[in-house]
Amino acid sequence: MITMLFEEWKRYFDKFLKEMVDEMTDSYLDVFGLKVVFDDNYNFGRKRWLAAYQKSKSPLDNNEILISINYPYMYKLMMQKMKNMSRSNFIFNIEAQAKITVGHEIGHGLVEFLVDYCDVESEDLDEFVHYYLDGDLDEEELVEEFGRYQFPEATGVWSSELDDYLSKIVDVM
């Protein structure tokens, strides 16, 4: 049975979270002039959210994607659900949760950026915005898939519609 103190779990989680942010920075964020900022003071209250993209604070006005992680809640869930795993499987699951969760939240920021901030001349961007505003693209579905795509070894999701659009838009920049 696995037991891992919160501090040790958080060190692993933050290591994998940083890897995900670095990958996203190399793939998209630098090209768009964006950076990820973490807010440790967000009050999740009774919300059972693993993380939150703080759109209401208009972080993109400052070229930031502002994210908060609900560390205590995530730790509690992982310890409950994975207590009978081997240590290596548990660490694999920490990596999966970190990359999928932060990928999902960055996805929200990227969708908002493409729709409201990006001014690149691109047919793919125009198509994305058109389909999004017409309701043909559901943001939550896009970012769920995008988050799962960030760690296909755990999820089996090997492609992402949002990633396809982002790659095409980045290619014309």
N, C-alpha and C positions, 0 to 999 in steps of 0.2 A: 504494500500500500504506500502510495506517494504522500509525503508531507513536505511542504515547502513553505517557509515563512514568507510573508508578504514582501519583505524587502528583497529577498532573493528572486522571487517571482517577478517583481517589478524591474529588477535589473535585466533579466532576460527579456521581458516585454519591451522595455525601452531600447534595448539593443536592436531588436527586430523592427521596432517602430522606426528607429533612425535609419536602418537599412532601407525600409520602404520609402521614407521621405527622400533619401539620397537617390534612389532609383527614379522616383517621380520627378525630382529636380533635374536629373540628367535627361529624362525623356521629354518632359513638357514644361515644367515650371520655369526653368531658366529661359527657355525660348519665349515664353509669354511674359517674362519679367515678374513672376510671382514667387512667393516664398510661403512656407507653412510656419505658422506660429501657434504654439500651444498655450492655452489659458488654463492654469491650474486652479483658478479661483471660481470657475463656473459652478453654480449651485444646481445640482441635478434634483435636489429635493426628493420627492417620492417617485420621480420618473425612473423607470426601469430601462434606461438607455445605456448602451455600452459606451457611446461617445456622442458628440454633438458638433456639427458645423454651425458656427454662430453667425448665420446670415443676417440676423437682425442688427448686428453691430456694424454692418456695412464694411467688413474688412477689406473687400476688394477695392474700395476707394483708396486704400494705402498699398495696393498690390499684395495683400496678404490673404491667406486662407486660414482662418482662425478656428482651431479645433480644441475641444476639451475631451479628455478621456476619463471615464468613470472607473478609475482603478479599483476602488473598494468593491464595487458591485461585480466587476468582471472577475476579480480574484475569487470572490465568494462563489460565483457560478462555476468557474473552472475547478475549484477545489471540490465542489459538490459532485460535479459530473465526471471528473477524471481521477478520482482518488484511487481507483484500482488499476491505473495504468502503470507501465514501467516508466522509469525516469526519462528515458530517451523519447518515448511516445508522448509523454507529458510536455517535454520541451518542444517537440515538433508541433504540438497543439498550441503552445504559447506563441510560437512563430506564426502559425496559421492565423490565430486570432488577432495578433498585432497587425499583420500585413493586410488581412481582409478588412478589419475595422478601419484602419487609417486610410486604406485605399478607397473605401466607401465614402468616408467623410471628405477626402480630397476630391473625389468624384463630384460631390455636391458643389464644391467650390468651383471646379472646372466647368460644370454645366452652367452655373450662374455667370462665370466669366465669359463663356462662349455666347450666351444669350444677351447679356447686358453690357459687356465691356470690350470684347474683342472687335477690332476694326480692320481686320485683314481682308484684302480682296481675295475671296475664295468661294468658288461655287459650292464646295463641301460645307463651308461655314454657313452660307446662305441656305443650303438644303437643311442642315441641322436646325437652324433657328426656325425655319418655316415649319418643319415637322414638329418641333417642340411646341411652338406657339399654337399650332393647330390641334395639339393634343395627341398626335400620332406617336410621339415619344413620351413615355411616362418617366419622369425623373427618378422616382424611387426604383423602378425596374432597371433603368440604365445604371444607376450607381450600385445596386445590389450585384448585378452582373460584373460591373467594373471591379468592385471590391473582391469578388470571388476569383476573378481573372488574375488578381495580383499574387495568388498562391495556388496555381492549378494542381500542384502535387497533392493538395489536400481536398480540393473542391471538384476537380475534373472539368473545370471551366477553362477552356483553352483559347477562347476568343471573346471579344467584347465589342459591342456596337459603339460605345462611347470611345473606346480605344481606337477603333477604325477611323472614326471621324477625327479624333485628335491627331492621329498619325498623318492623315491626308492634309490637315490644316497646317501642321508643323512643316510638312514637306514644301509648302509654297512660301514659307517665311524666309 
